[in-house]
Amino acid sequence: MKTFAIVMGAMFAISACGKKEAAPAGGGMADTGAPTCDKYMKTMDACFSKLPEAAQAPAKDAMKQTTEAWSKITDKTALEAACKSAWDAAKGSMGGMCPDVKWE
């Protein structure tokens, strides 16, 4: 759970910039307009559904806040880089918690 907290903290740190409004996507998550970010959000959502019930709501709330912030970043190159970093961190830390989720 400590690794999970580190990954979520990193997501918040990466996400703090930009101004563009987002259109809601499936599952109530914002569509960032960056393929890496959208793949990341879908994969994390699938992983969160595998967590113990008590951990699901806080994880999903944190992800929603992060993706809303990401959707406001106007520089898509920077957004892709931030999401790639988040993806790599999550794959390493969350992959073991959700081995049946596709971490390609």
Buried (B, 14 or more C-beta within 10 A) or exposed (E): EEBBEEBBEBBEEBBEBBEEEBEEBEEEBBBBBBEBBBBBBBBBBBBBEBBEEEBEEBBBEBBBBBBBBBBBBEEBEBBBBBBBBBBEBBBEBBEEBBEEBEBE
